[in-house]
Structure formats: structure tokens, C-alpha cells
């Protein structure tokens, strides 16, 4: 079985399902579903998380606030680069 954690250990918190499961997305859009309780308490959808080895040999997730801010800025820049259509009503 392949390791579901990307080699750079970076994952994006895509969503929380039923308040119980976190869906994390890594390289190649691979999804990893983990119990939501494994996440840092301040994590929210869209945040960048780093997977690290825990003291017990398991996996723990750390919020990377700098990477999250940089990701949001890149998304804003991309959004702002999209050409705007004409203003006003559209006839379909």
C-alpha cells in the first residue's frame, strides 16, 4: 500500500464531514480521510497542514499559518487576473 501522506508532508484541509471526519488533499489530488479530532483545534477549511511524526510514532498535523496565508494570496491573485465580463444585464 502506498503512503497516503505526500513526500513533502503538505496537505490542505478540504472539508469536515459530519463533524467527525476531515478530508485532506495532498499532491495529485489524493484524498486522506482522518478523524477530525486529529486536527489542530484552530484548523479550518482551506488551511495548509503539515504532517509530522508524533512522539508515539503516529502522525500528527500542524497548522502552517504562513503557507495558508501565501495560498490565499495566490488564490486572490488568480481570481483578480480573470477577465471581467461586461457590466449590466445579460441576454441569454
Biopython code that builds the backbone (N, CA, C, O; Angstrom):
import numpy as np
from Bio.PDB.StructureBuilder import StructureBuilder

atoms = [
    (1, "UNK", "N", (0.847, -1.175, 0.000)),
    (1, "UNK", "CA", (0.000, 0.000, 0.000)),
    (1, "UNK", "C", (0.896, 1.243, 0.000)),
    (1, "UNK", "O", (1.908, 1.285, 0.699)),
    (2, "UNK", "N", (0.516, 2.249, -0.787)),
    (2, "UNK", "CA", (1.305, 3.476, -0.859)),
    (2, "UNK", "C", (0.997, 4.391, 0.314)),
    (2, "UNK", "O", (-0.120, 4.418, 0.832)),
    (3, "UNK", "N", (2.003, 5.131, 0.715)),
    (3, "UNK", "CA", (1.851, 6.079, 1.810)),
    (3, "UNK", "C", (0.895, 7.188, 1.375)),
    (3, "UNK", "O", (1.155, 7.850, 0.370)),
    (4, "UNK", "N", (-0.205, 7.414, 2.102)),
    (4, "UNK", "CA", (-1.152, 8.454, 1.719)),
    (4, "UNK", "C", (-0.654, 9.867, 2.022)),
    (4, "UNK", "O", (-1.241, 10.843, 1.557)),
    (5, "UNK", "N", (0.420, 9.980, 2.795)),
    (5, "UNK", "CA", (0.982, 11.294, 3.114)),
    (5, "UNK", "C", (1.977, 11.667, 2.021)),
    (5, "UNK", "O", (2.893, 10.894, 1.739)),
    (6, "UNK", "N", (1.814, 12.852, 1.390)),
    (6, "UNK", "CA", (2.764, 13.256, 0.342)),
    (6, "UNK", "C", (4.186, 13.364, 0.890)),
    (6, "UNK", "O", (4.391, 13.586, 2.083)),
    (7, "UNK", "N", (5.153, 13.204, 0.005)),
    (7, "UNK", "CA", (6.550, 13.237, 0.438)),
    (7, "UNK", "C", (6.934, 14.576, 1.059)),
    (7, "UNK", "O", (7.804, 14.615, 1.929)),
    (8, "UNK", "N", (6.305, 15.682, 0.633)),
    (8, "UNK", "CA", (6.640, 16.972, 1.245)),
    (8, "UNK", "C", (5.828, 17.227, 2.517)),
    (8, "UNK", "O", (5.968, 18.271, 3.155)),
    (9, "UNK", "N", (4.975, 16.257, 2.877)),
    (9, "UNK", "CA", (4.202, 16.279, 4.128)),
    (9, "UNK", "C", (3.161, 17.400, 4.181)),
    (9, "UNK", "O", (2.689, 17.746, 5.263)),
    (10, "UNK", "N", (2.798, 17.970, 3.030)),
    (10, "UNK", "CA", (1.852, 19.079, 2.969)),
    (10, "UNK", "C", (0.479, 18.594, 2.528)),
    (10, "UNK", "O", (0.346, 17.871, 1.541)),
    (11, "UNK", "N", (-0.530, 19.002, 3.270)),
    (11, "UNK", "CA", (-1.913, 18.649, 2.958)),
    (11, "UNK", "C", (-2.793, 19.880, 3.134)),
    (11, "UNK", "O", (-2.488, 20.761, 3.938)),
    (12, "UNK", "N", (-3.881, 19.936, 2.379)),
    (12, "UNK", "CA", (-4.851, 21.022, 2.503)),
    (12, "UNK", "C", (-6.105, 20.437, 3.143)),
    (12, "UNK", "O", (-6.580, 19.374, 2.742)),
    (13, "UNK", "N", (-6.633, 21.137, 4.135)),
    (13, "UNK", "CA", (-7.893, 20.712, 4.747)),
    (13, "UNK", "C", (-9.015, 21.107, 3.791)),
    (13, "UNK", "O", (-9.379, 22.278, 3.689)),
    (14, "UNK", "N", (-9.552, 20.115, 3.098)),
    (14, "UNK", "CA", (-10.595, 20.357, 2.103)),
    (14, "UNK", "C", (-11.953, 20.574, 2.758)),
    (14, "UNK", "O", (-12.664, 21.528, 2.441)),
    (15, "UNK", "N", (-12.303, 19.674, 3.678)),
    (15, "UNK", "CA", (-13.621, 19.793, 4.315)),
    (15, "UNK", "C", (-13.689, 18.885, 5.541)),
    (15, "UNK", "O", (-12.895, 17.963, 5.724)),
    (16, "UNK", "N", (-14.684, 19.201, 6.368)),
    (16, "UNK", "CA", (-15.025, 18.356, 7.508)),
    (16, "UNK", "C", (-16.384, 17.744, 7.189)),
    (16, "UNK", "O", (-17.322, 18.468, 6.854)),
    (17, "UNK", "N", (-16.500, 16.442, 7.287)),
    (17, "UNK", "CA", (-17.752, 15.758, 7.000)),
    (17, "UNK", "C", (-18.396, 15.264, 8.285)),
    (17, "UNK", "O", (-17.766, 14.585, 9.096)),
    (18, "UNK", "N", (-19.659, 15.619, 8.452)),
    (18, "UNK", "CA", (-20.459, 15.193, 9.608)),
    (18, "UNK", "C", (-19.811, 15.566, 10.941)),
    (18, "UNK", "O", (-20.103, 14.946, 11.965)),
    (19, "UNK", "N", (-18.944, 16.562, 10.938)),
    (19, "UNK", "CA", (-18.277, 16.980, 12.162)),
    (19, "UNK", "C", (-17.319, 15.951, 12.721)),
    (19, "UNK", "O", (-16.733, 16.162, 13.783)),
    (20, "UNK", "N", (-17.150, 14.842, 12.022)),
    (20, "UNK", "CA", (-16.354, 13.746, 12.575)),
    (20, "UNK", "C", (-15.117, 13.412, 11.758)),
    (20, "UNK", "O", (-14.133, 12.915, 12.306)),
    (21, "UNK", "N", (-15.150, 13.678, 10.452)),
    (21, "UNK", "CA", (-14.049, 13.277, 9.584)),
    (21, "UNK", "C", (-13.507, 14.476, 8.817)),
    (21, "UNK", "O", (-14.263, 15.319, 8.335)),
    (22, "UNK", "N", (-12.187, 14.534, 8.715)),
    (22, "UNK", "CA", (-11.526, 15.579, 7.942)),
    (22, "UNK", "C", (-11.035, 14.971, 6.638)),
    (22, "UNK", "O", (-10.413, 13.908, 6.630)),
    (23, "UNK", "N", (-11.318, 15.654, 5.538)),
    (23, "UNK", "CA", (-10.824, 15.218, 4.235)),
    (23, "UNK", "C", (-9.662, 16.141, 3.882)),
    (23, "UNK", "O", (-9.842, 17.341, 3.675)),
    (24, "UNK", "N", (-8.475, 15.559, 3.818)),
    (24, "UNK", "CA", (-7.257, 16.290, 3.495)),
    (24, "UNK", "C", (-6.857, 15.937, 2.073)),
    (24, "UNK", "O", (-7.010, 14.792, 1.647)),
    (25, "UNK", "N", (-6.350, 16.910, 1.343)),
    (25, "UNK", "CA", (-5.954, 16.689, -0.045)),
    (25, "UNK", "C", (-4.465, 16.983, -0.163)),
    (25, "UNK", "O", (-3.973, 18.016, 0.292)),
    (26, "UNK", "N", (-3.766, 16.046, -0.787)),
    (26, "UNK", "CA", (-2.334, 16.201, -0.990)),
    (26, "UNK", "C", (-2.002, 16.295, -2.461)),
    (26, "UNK", "O", (-2.869, 16.566, -3.290)),
    (27, "UNK", "N", (-0.762, 16.073, -2.773)),
    (27, "UNK", "CA", (-0.276, 16.126, -4.147)),
    (27, "UNK", "C", (-1.075, 15.173, -5.021)),
    (27, "UNK", "O", (-1.459, 14.088, -4.585)),
    (28, "UNK", "N", (-1.319, 15.581, -6.243)),
    (28, "UNK", "CA", (-2.053, 14.741, -7.166)),
    (28, "UNK", "C", (-3.515, 14.592, -6.801)),
    (28, "UNK", "O", (-4.187, 13.675, -7.271)),
    (29, "UNK", "N", (-4.016, 15.504, -5.951)),
    (29, "UNK", "CA", (-5.420, 15.492, -5.527)),
    (29, "UNK", "C", (-5.812, 14.221, -4.772)),
    (29, "UNK", "O", (-6.990, 13.870, -4.702)),
    (30, "UNK", "N", (-4.816, 13.538, -4.210)),
    (30, "UNK", "CA", (-5.123, 12.350, -3.396)),
    (30, "UNK", "C", (-5.767, 12.783, -2.092)),
    (30, "UNK", "O", (-5.299, 13.710, -1.431)),
    (31, "UNK", "N", (-6.833, 12.109, -1.733)),
    (31, "UNK", "CA", (-7.546, 12.430, -0.504)),
    (31, "UNK", "C", (-7.146, 11.474, 0.618)),
    (31, "UNK", "O", (-6.908, 10.285, 0.405)),
    (32, "UNK", "N", (-7.084, 12.033, 1.795)),
    (32, "UNK", "CA", (-6.806, 11.261, 3.002)),
    (32, "UNK", "C", (-7.889, 11.640, 4.006)),
    (32, "UNK", "O", (-8.048, 12.818, 4.327)),
    (33, "UNK", "N", (-8.621, 10.674, 4.496)),
    (33, "UNK", "CA", (-9.689, 10.924, 5.462)),
    (33, "UNK", "C", (-9.196, 10.484, 6.834)),
    (33, "UNK", "O", (-8.774, 9.344, 7.027)),
    (34, "UNK", "N", (-9.260, 11.421, 7.786)),
    (34, "UNK", "CA", (-8.806, 11.143, 9.151)),
    (34, "UNK", "C", (-9.869, 11.653, 10.126)),
    (34, "UNK", "O", (-10.695, 12.487, 9.756)),
    (35, "UNK", "N", (-9.855, 11.165, 11.354)),
    (35, "UNK", "CA", (-10.779, 11.714, 12.350)),
    (35, "UNK", "C", (-10.510, 13.213, 12.541)),
    (35, "UNK", "O", (-9.357, 13.629, 12.647)),
    (36, "UNK", "N", (-11.560, 14.007, 12.583)),
    (36, "UNK", "CA", (-11.413, 15.461, 12.744)),
    (36, "UNK", "C", (-10.683, 15.798, 14.043)),
    (36, "UNK", "O", (-10.019, 16.831, 14.123)),
    (37, "UNK", "N", (-10.793, 14.958, 15.041)),
    (37, "UNK", "CA", (-10.130, 15.215, 16.328)),
    (37, "UNK", "C", (-8.603, 15.187, 16.210)),
    (37, "UNK", "O", (-7.907, 15.652, 17.113)),
    (38, "UNK", "N", (-8.081, 14.648, 15.112)),
    (38, "UNK", "CA", (-6.633, 14.630, 14.912)),
    (38, "UNK", "C", (-6.095, 15.998, 14.492)),
    (38, "UNK", "O", (-4.887, 16.226, 14.550)),
    (39, "UNK", "N", (-6.964, 16.902, 14.075)),
    (39, "UNK", "CA", (-6.523, 18.204, 13.569)),
    (39, "UNK", "C", (-6.293, 19.183, 14.715)),
    (39, "UNK", "O", (-6.862, 19.035, 15.796)),
    (40, "UNK", "N", (-5.448, 20.187, 14.464)),
    (40, "UNK", "CA", (-5.313, 21.252, 15.463)),
    (40, "UNK", "C", (-6.665, 21.949, 15.634)),
    (40, "UNK", "O", (-7.403, 22.113, 14.663)),
    (41, "UNK", "N", (-6.984, 22.350, 16.837)),
    (41, "UNK", "CA", (-8.283, 22.954, 17.129)),
    (41, "UNK", "C", (-8.613, 24.176, 16.295)),
    (41, "UNK", "O", (-9.784, 24.440, 16.022)),
    (42, "UNK", "N", (-7.595, 24.930, 15.883)),
    (42, "UNK", "CA", (-7.826, 26.165, 15.122)),
    (42, "UNK", "C", (-7.887, 25.946, 13.617)),
    (42, "UNK", "O", (-8.077, 26.907, 12.873)),
    (43, "UNK", "N", (-7.733, 24.721, 13.148)),
    (43, "UNK", "CA", (-7.732, 24.433, 11.707)),
    (43, "UNK", "C", (-9.128, 24.618, 11.122)),
    (43, "UNK", "O", (-10.133, 24.273, 11.745)),
    (44, "UNK", "N", (-9.166, 25.173, 9.907)),
    (44, "UNK", "CA", (-10.433, 25.327, 9.202)),
    (44, "UNK", "C", (-10.230, 25.016, 7.728)),
    (44, "UNK", "O", (-9.097, 24.900, 7.262)),
    (45, "UNK", "N", (-11.318, 24.883, 7.004)),
    (45, "UNK", "CA", (-11.259, 24.515, 5.596)),
    (45, "UNK", "C", (-10.369, 25.479, 4.821)),
    (45, "UNK", "O", (-10.461, 26.697, 4.973)),
    (46, "UNK", "N", (-9.504, 24.903, 3.987)),
    (46, "UNK", "CA", (-8.578, 25.701, 3.186)),
    (46, "UNK", "C", (-7.206, 25.863, 3.808)),
    (46, "UNK", "O", (-6.276, 26.325, 3.147)),
    (47, "UNK", "N", (-7.067, 25.489, 5.074)),
    (47, "UNK", "CA", (-5.773, 25.640, 5.751)),
    (47, "UNK", "C", (-4.754, 24.628, 5.235)),
    (47, "UNK", "O", (-5.097, 23.521, 4.820)),
    (48, "UNK", "N", (-3.496, 25.046, 5.278)),
    (48, "UNK", "CA", (-2.384, 24.163, 4.935)),
    (48, "UNK", "C", (-1.917, 23.495, 6.224)),
    (48, "UNK", "O", (-1.666, 24.158, 7.230)),
    (49, "UNK", "N", (-1.807, 22.176, 6.173)),
    (49, "UNK", "CA", (-1.350, 21.405, 7.324)),
    (49, "UNK", "C", (-0.075, 20.659, 6.958)),
    (49, "UNK", "O", (0.115, 20.266, 5.807)),
    (50, "UNK", "N", (0.785, 20.470, 7.927)),
    (50, "UNK", "CA", (1.994, 19.666, 7.760)),
    (50, "UNK", "C", (1.841, 18.404, 8.601)),
    (50, "UNK", "O", (1.510, 18.463, 9.786)),
    (51, "UNK", "N", (2.084, 17.279, 7.974)),
    (51, "UNK", "CA", (2.046, 16.002, 8.690)),
    (51, "UNK", "C", (3.415, 15.771, 9.316)),
    (51, "UNK", "O", (4.443, 15.899, 8.652)),
    (52, "UNK", "N", (3.414, 15.432, 10.588)),
    (52, "UNK", "CA", (4.661, 15.191, 11.312)),
    (52, "UNK", "C", (4.533, 13.894, 12.099)),
    (52, "UNK", "O", (3.434, 13.434, 12.406)),
    (53, "UNK", "N", (5.662, 13.332, 12.408)),
    (53, "UNK", "CA", (5.669, 12.150, 13.265)),
    (53, "UNK", "C", (5.418, 12.589, 14.698)),
    (53, "UNK", "O", (6.073, 13.493, 15.218)),
    (54, "UNK", "N", (4.460, 11.931, 15.315)),
    (54, "UNK", "CA", (4.159, 12.236, 16.712)),
    (54, "UNK", "C", (5.123, 11.524, 17.643)),
    (54, "UNK", "O", (5.867, 10.642, 17.213)),
    (55, "UNK", "N", (5.116, 11.897, 18.906)),
    (55, "UNK", "CA", (6.027, 11.281, 19.877)),
    (55, "UNK", "C", (5.776, 9.791, 20.059)),
    (55, "UNK", "O", (6.672, 9.052, 20.467)),
    (56, "UNK", "N", (4.556, 9.348, 19.756)),
    (56, "UNK", "CA", (4.227, 7.931, 19.907)),
    (56, "UNK", "C", (4.453, 7.146, 18.615)),
    (56, "UNK", "O", (4.101, 5.969, 18.529)),
    (57, "UNK", "N", (5.046, 7.809, 17.604)),
    (57, "UNK", "CA", (5.291, 7.151, 16.331)),
    (57, "UNK", "C", (4.147, 7.303, 15.345)),
    (57, "UNK", "O", (4.275, 6.901, 14.188)),
    (58, "UNK", "N", (3.032, 7.875, 15.778)),
    (58, "UNK", "CA", (1.888, 8.105, 14.896)),
    (58, "UNK", "C", (2.058, 9.408, 14.119)),
    (58, "UNK", "O", (3.131, 10.010, 14.114)),
    (59, "UNK", "N", (1.003, 9.819, 13.480)),
    (59, "UNK", "CA", (1.013, 11.054, 12.699)),
    (59, "UNK", "C", (0.255, 12.130, 13.454)),
    (59, "UNK", "O", (-0.786, 11.865, 14.055)),
    (60, "UNK", "N", (0.782, 13.341, 13.421)),
    (60, "UNK", "CA", (0.043, 14.491, 13.934)),
    (60, "UNK", "C", (0.096, 15.572, 12.872)),
    (60, "UNK", "O", (0.966, 15.556, 12.001)),
    (61, "UNK", "N", (-0.831, 16.504, 12.943)),
    (61, "UNK", "CA", (-0.926, 17.552, 11.942)),
    (61, "UNK", "C", (-0.712, 18.907, 12.603)),
    (61, "UNK", "O", (-1.270, 19.198, 13.661)),
    (62, "UNK", "N", (0.114, 19.732, 11.951)),
    (62, "UNK", "CA", (0.420, 21.066, 12.450)),
    (62, "UNK", "C", (-0.059, 22.089, 11.424)),
    (62, "UNK", "O", (0.196, 21.944, 10.228)),
    (63, "UNK", "N", (-0.751, 23.119, 11.896)),
    (63, "UNK", "CA", (-1.212, 24.197, 11.030)),
    (63, "UNK", "C", (-0.019, 25.024, 10.587)),
    (63, "UNK", "O", (0.793, 25.437, 11.415)),
    (64, "UNK", "N", (0.094, 25.272, 9.279)),
    (64, "UNK", "CA", (1.158, 26.115, 8.743)),
    (64, "UNK", "C", (0.520, 27.439, 8.319)),
    (64, "UNK", "O", (0.079, 27.592, 7.180)),
    (65, "UNK", "N", (0.479, 28.388, 9.252)),
    (65, "UNK", "CA", (-0.200, 29.672, 9.020)),
    (65, "UNK", "C", (0.448, 30.463, 7.883)),
    (65, "UNK", "O", (-0.262, 31.094, 7.100)),
    (66, "UNK", "N", (1.768, 30.443, 7.775)),
    (66, "UNK", "CA", (2.442, 31.183, 6.700)),
    (66, "UNK", "C", (2.070, 30.617, 5.328)),
    (66, "UNK", "O", (1.786, 31.372, 4.399)),
    (67, "UNK", "N", (2.072, 29.294, 5.204)),
    (67, "UNK", "CA", (1.710, 28.660, 3.932)),
    (67, "UNK", "C", (0.237, 28.894, 3.613)),
    (67, "UNK", "O", (-0.125, 29.044, 2.446)),
    (68, "UNK", "N", (-0.609, 28.925, 4.631)),
    (68, "UNK", "CA", (-2.032, 29.195, 4.410)),
    (68, "UNK", "C", (-2.222, 30.607, 3.886)),
    (68, "UNK", "O", (-2.978, 30.810, 2.936)),
    (69, "UNK", "N", (-1.548, 31.596, 4.487)),
    (69, "UNK", "CA", (-1.642, 32.991, 4.012)),
    (69, "UNK", "C", (-1.148, 33.112, 2.577)),
    (69, "UNK", "O", (-1.772, 33.789, 1.761)),
    (70, "UNK", "N", (-0.028, 32.457, 2.264)),
    (70, "UNK", "CA", (0.531, 32.508, 0.908)),
    (70, "UNK", "C", (-0.427, 31.863, -0.088)),
    (70, "UNK", "O", (-0.592, 32.362, -1.201)),
    (71, "UNK", "N", (-1.051, 30.771, 0.297)),
    (71, "UNK", "CA", (-2.012, 30.084, -0.582)),
    (71, "UNK", "C", (-3.211, 30.981, -0.858)),
    (71, "UNK", "O", (-3.654, 31.086, -2.001)),
    (72, "UNK", "N", (-3.741, 31.627, 0.175)),
    (72, "UNK", "CA", (-4.881, 32.525, -0.006)),
    (72, "UNK", "C", (-4.517, 33.703, -0.907)),
    (72, "UNK", "O", (-5.326, 34.122, -1.734)),
    (73, "UNK", "N", (-3.316, 34.233, -0.753)),
    (73, "UNK", "CA", (-2.877, 35.348, -1.597)),
    (73, "UNK", "C", (-2.766, 34.904, -3.053)),
    (73, "UNK", "O", (-3.174, 35.642, -3.949)),
    (74, "UNK", "N", (-2.221, 33.713, -3.309)),
    (74, "UNK", "CA", (-2.131, 33.196, -4.685)),
    (74, "UNK", "C", (-3.527, 33.035, -5.289)),
    (74, "UNK", "O", (-3.732, 33.334, -6.466)),
    (75, "UNK", "N", (-4.484, 32.564, -4.490)),
    (75, "UNK", "CA", (-5.853, 32.403, -4.997)),
    (75, "UNK", "C", (-6.483, 33.760, -5.301)),
    (75, "UNK", "O", (-7.193, 33.897, -6.297)),
    (76, "UNK", "N", (-6.233, 34.766, -4.457)),
    (76, "UNK", "CA", (-6.749, 36.120, -4.725)),
    (76, "UNK", "C", (-6.162, 36.671, -6.020)),
    (76, "UNK", "O", (-6.880, 37.244, -6.840)),
    (77, "UNK", "N", (-4.858, 36.497, -6.200)),
    (77, "UNK", "CA", (-4.206, 36.984, -7.414)),
    (77, "UNK", "C", (-4.776, 36.300, -8.652)),
    (77, "UNK", "O", (-5.012, 36.945, -9.673)),
    (78, "UNK", "N", (-4.995, 34.996, -8.556)),
    (78, "UNK", "CA", (-5.579, 34.266, -9.678)),
    (78, "UNK", "C", (-6.988, 34.776, -9.977)),
    (78, "UNK", "O", (-7.337, 35.029, -11.130)),
    (79, "UNK", "N", (-7.778, 34.919, -8.938)),
    (79, "UNK", "CA", (-9.145, 35.428, -9.116)),
    (79, "UNK", "C", (-9.134, 36.807, -9.762)),
    (79, "UNK", "O", (-9.919, 37.077, -10.671)),
    (80, "UNK", "N", (-8.246, 37.679, -9.294)),
    (80, "UNK", "CA", (-8.182, 39.038, -9.827)),
    (80, "UNK", "C", (-7.661, 39.085, -11.253)),
    (80, "UNK", "O", (-7.890, 40.067, -11.959)),
    (81, "UNK", "N", (-6.962, 38.037, -11.692)),
    (81, "UNK", "CA", (-6.425, 38.016, -13.056)),
    (81, "UNK", "C", (-7.450, 37.547, -14.094)),
    (81, "UNK", "O", (-7.217, 37.656, -15.298)),
    (82, "UNK", "N", (-8.576, 37.029, -13.623)),
    (82, "UNK", "CA", (-9.610, 36.557, -14.542)),
    (82, "UNK", "C", (-10.294, 37.772, -15.161)),
    (82, "UNK", "O", (-10.761, 38.651, -14.437)),
    (83, "UNK", "N", (-10.359, 37.832, -16.502)),
    (83, "UNK", "CA", (-11.005, 38.979, -17.144)),
    (83, "UNK", "C", (-12.469, 39.104, -16.711)),
    (83, "UNK", "O", (-13.183, 38.110, -16.578)),
    (84, "UNK", "N", (-12.878, 40.306, -16.504)),
    (84, "UNK", "CA", (-14.261, 40.586, -16.117)),
    (84, "UNK", "C", (-15.104, 40.738, -17.380)),
    (84, "UNK", "O", (-14.644, 41.274, -18.388)),
    (85, "UNK", "N", (-16.312, 40.271, -17.312)),
    (85, "UNK", "CA", (-17.243, 40.446, -18.417)),
    (85, "UNK", "C", (-17.856, 41.841, -18.364)),
    (85, "UNK", "O", (-17.558, 42.624, -17.461)),
    (86, "UNK", "N", (-18.704, 42.144, -19.323)),
    (86, "UNK", "CA", (-19.332, 43.462, -19.342)),
    (86, "UNK", "C", (-20.277, 43.611, -18.145)),
    (86, "UNK", "O", (-20.862, 42.640, -17.666)),
    (87, "UNK", "N", (-20.403, 44.836, -17.687)),
    (87, "UNK", "CA", (-21.305, 45.120, -16.587)),
    (87, "UNK", "C", (-22.735, 45.194, -17.124)),
    (87, "UNK", "O", (-22.951, 45.449, -18.309)),
    (88, "UNK", "N", (-23.681, 44.972, -16.261)),
    (88, "UNK", "CA", (-25.082, 45.135, -16.648)),
    (88, "UNK", "C", (-25.773, 43.808, -16.879)),
    (88, "UNK", "O", (-25.236, 42.736, -16.599)),
    (89, "UNK", "N", (-26.984, 43.919, -17.401)),
    (89, "UNK", "CA", (-27.803, 42.726, -17.660)),
    (89, "UNK", "C", (-27.273, 41.931, -18.826)),
    (89, "UNK", "O", (-26.695, 42.483, -19.762)),
    (90, "UNK", "N", (-27.473, 40.635, -18.763)),
    (90, "UNK", "CA", (-27.058, 39.752, -19.837)),
    (90, "UNK", "C", (-28.310, 39.180, -20.521)),
    (90, "UNK", "O", (-29.278, 38.813, -19.855)),
    (91, "UNK", "N", (-28.278, 39.113, -21.818)),
    (91, "UNK", "CA", (-29.351, 38.456, -22.563)),
    (91, "UNK", "C", (-28.902, 37.036, -22.866)),
    (91, "UNK", "O", (-27.843, 36.821, -23.456)),
    (92, "UNK", "N", (-29.704, 36.081, -22.462)),
    (92, "UNK", "CA", (-29.375, 34.690, -22.741)),
    (92, "UNK", "C", (-30.252, 34.151, -23.839)),
    (92, "UNK", "O", (-30.123, 32.987, -24.217)),
]
sb = StructureBuilder()
sb.init_structure("model")
sb.init_model(0)
sb.init_chain("A")
sb.init_seg("    ")
for serial, (resi, resn, name, xyz) in enumerate(atoms, 1):
    if name == "N":
        sb.init_residue(resn, " ", resi, " ")
    sb.init_atom(name, np.array(xyz, "f"), 0.0, 1.0, " ", f" {name:<3s}", serial, name[0])
structure = sb.get_structure()
